[in-house]
Amino acid sequence: MTDHTTDRPVITGIGITAPNGLGTHAYWQATLDGKSGIGPITRFDAERYPVRLAGEVTGFDDTEHVPSRIAVQTDHWSHLGLTAADMALRDAGIDPATLPEYEMAVVTAASSGGTEFGQREIEKLWAQGPQYVGVYQSIAWFYAATTGQISIRHGMRGPCGVICTEQAGGLDVAAHARRLLNQGARTVVTGGTDASLCPYGLVAQLTTGHLSTRDDPEHAYLPFDTDACGYIPGEGGAMLIAEHPTTAHTRGAHPYGALAGYAATFDPRPRPGEPPLSNLRRAITTALDQAHLTPHDIDVVFADAIGVPERDRQEAHAITTVFGPCAVPVTAPKTMTGRLYAGGAALDLATALLAIRDNVIPPTTGVRALAPGCDIDLVRGTPRDGPVRNALVLARGHGGFNAACVLTAT
């Protein structure tokens, strides 16, 4: 019999910087308790903006987590990413200084880039002139900044890269980490963070028309609900340490789980007069096939859950087409953090791994009545006991990107 597990990367470390918890333990406890990190925006005066709520990572002091010489060169999103990477490496029990530098790789997801850093430099340009724009503007905004800084900080000189597919990026980079491991890398830092809670960043997000403008944190982000009206933005995300199973076993690591299957599809822009086309279902079935699992083997689906009624119905239809109506538990803990863009799917992967570890499904908060066409078994209010052996994580990025990952217990 063929052993399909020999090339499945295992996740041996998790680092989380989330609006409802800084660090894996704090985040996981808050999530199981249904504690939300969504509240009024405090990073700037948002009174004149239509969106005034967000998921902010509170209690995070850049100077406590990032060396000052790096902090002045980088944006807040990179600070969150560097911190999460440090947490993940410690969790995995890995000291990069003891490993061959060309066998360590880094691949992260990015979406907005360093908008907060750019906001400050734009204000200097407008108010004082070009000579006052800092030299680090040229690198702090760049999508690969977090990847580069993690690589430099830990001496990781193996393959390094970044994938920009918005919310789907956190799954896409995990799949790329698998490729790198199968090509000879020993350890890969992967995942994503985002932080675009500044006037410039918020205005850019508003152009999608998908953000919720409600001021009540408990009812502003309600995916699959009859009262759904868009989503709340957030910042933060997660970093993961991926290793080849043989490498992890040799050093006595205790993996959270393995990446068993992955697929990506694309939704083209709809033609005039034609309904939107969704290829999410094909991503799900392809990921299941790659994992050598059937729909009956999946214990929970972590939904993308954008909170836009038409897109919620599309996702629910894809899930029910594969699994059947209300046939598999579905959850969306991001109702407690907001959508974190490049950090969102990475955080969902981390959450799914914790669910596998503890055999419990975290809840979706706030949702009261499922909208017509959303015939799913949504886990609401409180956690649901497992078992959780296999989890499916879905992500849909703005612009048509779809991704699906299957995680399995090791």
C-alpha positions in Angstrom: 0.0 0.0 0.0 1.3 3.4 -0.9 2.1 5.7 2.1 0.8 9.1 1.1 2.1 10.8 4.3 5.8 10.7 3.6 5.9 13.9 1.7 3.3 15.8 3.7 4.9 18.7 5.6 4.2 18.9 9.3 3.6 22.1 11.3 5.8 22.1 14.4 5.5 25.7 15.5 2.8 28.4 15.6 3.1 32.1 16.4 0.0 34.3 16.5 -0.5 38.1 16.7 -4.3 38.6 16.6 -6.7 41.2 17.7 -8.2 39.0 20.4 -4.9 37.6 21.6 -1.1 38.2 21.4 0.5 34.7 21.4 -1.0 31.3 20.7 -2.3 30.5 24.1 -4.0 33.9 24.6 -5.5 33.8 21.2 -6.8 30.2 21.5 -8.3 30.8 24.9 -10.0 34.0 23.8 -11.4 32.2 20.7 -12.8 29.3 22.6 -14.3 31.8 25.1 -16.0 33.8 22.2 -14.0 36.9 23.1 -13.9 39.4 20.3 -11.0 41.8 19.4 -13.2 44.0 17.3 -13.8 47.6 18.5 -13.6 51.2 17.6 -10.5 52.2 15.6 -7.9 53.8 17.9 -4.9 54.0 15.6 -6.2 57.2 14.0 -9.4 59.4 14.2 -11.9 57.5 12.1 -14.9 59.6 12.9 -15.2 61.0 9.4 -14.8 57.6 7.7 -17.8 55.2 6.9 -15.9 52.3 8.6 -15.1 53.0 12.3 -14.5 49.5 13.6 -11.6 47.2 13.2 -9.7 44.3 14.8 -6.6 45.9 16.3 -3.8 44.0 18.0 -3.9 45.7 21.4 -1.1 45.6 23.9 1.5 45.3 21.2 4.5 47.6 21.7 6.9 47.4 18.7 9.8 48.3 20.9 9.3 45.2 23.1 9.3 42.8 20.2 11.5 44.3 17.4 15.0 45.7 17.8 15.0 49.5 17.4 17.3 49.5 14.4 14.9 47.3 12.6 11.7 49.0 13.9 12.6 52.3 12.2 13.2 50.6 8.9 9.9 48.6 8.8 6.2 48.9 8.9 3.8 47.7 11.7 2.8 44.7 9.5 6.4 43.5 9.4 6.7 44.0 13.2 3.7 41.7 13.7 5.2 39.2 11.2 8.7 39.2 12.9 7.1 38.7 16.3 4.9 35.9 15.1 7.9 34.2 13.4 9.9 34.5 16.7 7.0 32.9 18.6 6.7 30.1 16.0 10.4 29.3 16.1 10.4 29.1 19.9 7.3 26.9 19.8 9.0 24.5 17.4 12.1 24.4 19.5 14.3 25.6 16.7 17.4 27.7 17.0 18.2 28.9 13.5 21.8 29.5 14.5 22.3 25.8 14.7 21.0 24.9 11.3 22.6 25.2 7.8 21.7 28.6 6.6 20.9 27.6 3.0 18.5 24.9 4.2 16.2 27.4 5.9 13.5 29.1 3.7 11.0 31.8 4.2 7.8 32.4 2.2 5.1 34.7 3.4 1.8 36.2 2.2 1.3 39.9 1.7 -1.6 42.1 0.7 -1.5 45.8 1.5 2.2 46.1 2.2 3.5 48.8 4.5 0.7 51.4 4.3 1.1 52.9 7.7 4.8 53.6 7.1 3.8 55.0 3.7 1.1 57.2 5.3 3.7 58.9 7.5 6.1 59.5 4.6 3.3 60.8 2.4 2.4 63.3 5.1 6.0 64.5 5.3 6.1 64.8 1.5 3.0 66.9 1.4 3.7 69.1 4.5 7.5 69.5 4.3 8.8 68.4 0.9 10.6 65.5 -0.7 13.8 66.0 1.3 12.0 64.9 4.4 10.9 61.6 3.1 12.8 58.8 4.9 15.1 56.6 3.0 13.4 53.4 4.3 10.2 54.3 2.5 11.7 52.5 -0.5 11.7 49.1 1.4 9.2 49.4 4.2 6.1 49.4 2.0 7.4 46.5 -0.2 5.4 43.3 -0.2 8.5 41.2 0.4 9.6 43.3 3.4 8.5 40.8 6.0 10.0 37.8 4.2 13.3 39.7 3.9 13.4 40.9 7.5 12.7 37.4 8.8 15.4 36.0 6.5 18.0 38.5 7.6 17.2 38.4 11.3 17.6 34.6 11.5 20.2 34.0 8.8 17.9 32.1 6.6 19.5 32.1 3.2 17.5 29.3 1.5 14.7 30.1 -1.0 12.7 33.2 0.0 9.6 34.6 -1.5 6.2 36.3 -1.1 2.8 35.5 -2.6 0.2 38.3 -3.1 -3.3 36.8 -3.4 -5.0 38.8 -0.7 -7.0 36.5 1.7 -6.0 33.3 -0.2 -2.3 34.1 0.3 -2.0 32.3 3.7 -3.0 29.0 2.1 -0.9 29.6 -1.1 2.3 30.1 0.9 1.7 27.0 2.9 1.5 25.0 -0.3 4.7 26.7 -1.6 6.4 25.7 1.7 5.5 22.1 0.9 7.2 22.5 -2.5 10.3 23.9 -0.9 10.6 21.1 1.6 10.2 18.5 -1.2 13.0 20.3 -3.0 15.4 20.0 -0.1 14.7 22.7 2.4 14.9 21.6 6.0 12.8 24.2 7.6 10.3 26.8 6.2 8.9 29.8 8.0 5.5 30.5 6.3 2.3 32.4 7.0 1.3 36.0 6.8 0.3 39.2 8.6 -1.3 42.4 7.6 -1.8 45.8 9.1 -3.5 48.5 7.1 -5.4 50.5 9.7 -4.4 54.0 8.7 -6.4 56.5 6.6 -4.6 55.6 3.4 -5.0 51.9 4.0 -8.6 52.1 5.0 -9.6 54.2 2.0 -8.0 51.6 -0.3 -10.0 48.9 1.4 -13.3 50.8 1.0 -13.0 50.6 -2.8 -14.2 47.0 -2.8 -17.6 48.0 -1.4 -17.5 44.9 0.9 -16.7 46.6 4.3 -19.4 46.8 7.0 -20.3 50.4 8.1 -22.1 49.4 11.3 -20.9 50.8 14.6 -22.0 48.0 16.8 -19.1 45.5 17.2 -21.5 42.6 18.0 -23.5 43.0 14.8 -21.1 44.5 12.3 -19.7 41.3 10.9 -22.2 38.5 10.5 -21.2 36.0 7.7 -24.0 33.7 6.5 -26.5 35.7 8.5 -29.8 37.2 7.3 -28.4 40.5 8.5 -25.0 40.2 6.8 -23.7 43.5 5.6 -20.0 43.1 4.8 -16.9 42.5 7.0 -14.8 44.3 9.5 -11.1 44.8 8.6 -8.4 43.7 11.0 -4.6 43.4 11.5 -2.3 40.6 12.5 -2.0 37.0 11.5 0.1 33.9 12.1 3.4 32.4 11.2 4.0 28.6 11.0 7.1 26.4 11.0 6.8 23.7 8.3 9.2 20.8 8.3 9.6 17.5 6.4 8.1 14.7 8.6 11.4 12.8 8.6 13.3 15.9 9.8 10.7 16.6 12.5 10.8 13.0 13.7 14.6 12.9 13.8 14.8 15.9 16.2 11.9 14.7 18.3 9.4 17.4 17.4 5.7 17.1 18.2 3.8 18.3 15.2 0.3 20.0 15.4 -0.7 18.3 12.1 0.2 17.9 8.5 -0.7 19.7 5.2 -2.3 16.8 3.4 -3.9 18.5 0.4 -4.1 21.9 -1.4 -5.7 23.4 -4.5 -6.1 26.8 -6.0 -8.6 28.0 -8.6 -9.6 31.4 -10.1 -12.9 33.1 -10.6 -12.8 35.2 -13.8 -14.4 38.7 -14.0 -18.1 38.1 -14.9 -19.1 39.1 -18.5 -21.8 41.7 -18.9 -25.2 40.1 -18.4 -23.8 36.9 -16.9 -23.9 35.8 -13.3 -20.6 35.5 -11.4 -18.8 32.2 -11.8 -17.3 30.5 -8.7 -14.7 27.8 -8.9 -14.4 27.3 -5.2 -16.1 23.9 -5.3 -13.4 22.6 -7.7 -10.7 23.8 -5.3 -12.3 21.9 -2.5 -12.7 18.6 -4.4 -9.1 18.8 -5.8 -7.7 19.4 -2.3 -9.6 16.4 -1.0 -8.4 14.2 -3.8 -4.8 15.3 -3.2 -5.2 14.4 0.5 -6.7 11.0 -0.5 -9.8 11.8 1.6 -13.5 11.8 0.9 -16.0 14.5 2.1 -17.1 12.1 4.9 -13.5 12.2 6.3 -13.6 16.0 7.0 -14.6 16.9 10.5 -14.8 20.7 10.1 -14.7 23.4 7.5 -13.1 26.7 8.3 -15.0 29.0 6.0 -13.8 32.2 4.2 -17.0 33.9 5.5 -16.7 37.3 3.9 -20.0 38.5 5.2 -21.3 39.8 1.8 -24.6 38.1 1.1 -24.1 37.0 -2.5 -20.5 35.7 -1.8 -21.7 33.9 1.3 -24.3 32.1 -0.7 -21.7 31.1 -3.3 -19.4 29.7 -0.6 -22.3 27.9 1.2 -23.4 26.4 -2.2 -19.9 25.1 -2.8 -19.7 23.5 0.6 -23.2 21.9 0.4 -22.5 20.7 -3.2 -19.5 18.8 -1.9 -20.7 17.7 1.5 -24.4 17.9 1.4 -26.7 20.4 3.3 -25.8 20.7 6.9 -23.6 17.6 6.6 -20.3 19.0 8.1 -19.6 21.5 10.9 -18.6 24.9 9.5 -17.0 27.6 11.5 -15.6 31.1 11.0 -13.7 32.3 14.1 -12.6 35.4 12.2 -15.9 37.0 13.4 -13.8 37.8 16.5 -10.8 39.3 14.7 -12.1 40.7 11.4 -10.7 39.7 8.1 -6.9 40.0 8.2 -6.3 39.8 4.5 -2.8 38.2 4.0 -2.9 37.2 7.7 -6.4 35.8 7.7 -6.0 32.4 6.1 -2.7 31.8 7.9 -4.5 32.5 11.2 -7.3 30.0 10.1 -4.6 27.4 9.4 -3.2 27.9 12.9 -6.7 27.8 14.4 -7.5 24.6 12.6 -4.3 23.0 13.8 -5.2 24.0 17.4 -8.7 22.5 16.8 -7.0 19.2 15.7 -4.7 19.2 18.7 -7.5 19.8 21.3 -10.4 18.0 19.4 -12.7 21.0 19.6 -14.3 23.2 17.0 -14.1 27.0 17.8 -17.3 29.0 17.4 -18.6 31.6 15.0 -19.9 34.5 17.1 -22.7 36.9 16.5 -24.6 35.0 13.8 -28.2 34.4 14.8 -30.3 33.3 11.7 -28.8 31.8 8.6 -29.7 33.5 5.4 -31.7 31.6 2.7 -29.4 29.6 0.6 -26.8 29.1 3.4 -27.7 25.5 4.3 -24.7 24.8 6.4 -24.1 23.5 9.9 -22.5 26.7 11.3 -21.0 26.2 14.8 -22.4 29.2 16.7 -22.0 30.7 20.1 -20.0 28.1 21.9 -17.3 25.5 20.9 -18.3 22.1 19.8 -16.5 18.9 20.9 -14.8 16.9 18.2 -13.2 14.6 17.3 -11.2 16.7 14.8 -8.9 14.6 12.7 -9.2 16.3 9.4 -9.9 20.0 8.7 -10.6 21.9 5.5 -9.6 25.5 5.4 -11.1 27.8 2.7 -10.0 31.2 1.5 -11.1 33.6 -1.2 -9.0 36.6 -2.2 -10.3 39.8 -3.7 -9.8 39.6 -7.5 -10.9 36.0 -7.9 -8.4 33.9 -6.0 -9.7 30.7 -4.3 -7.7 28.3 -2.2 -8.4 25.2 -0.1 -6.1 23.3 2.3 -6.7 20.0 4.1 -5.0 19.6 7.4 -4.8 16.2 9.1 -3.7 14.9 12.5 -0.3 13.2 12.5 
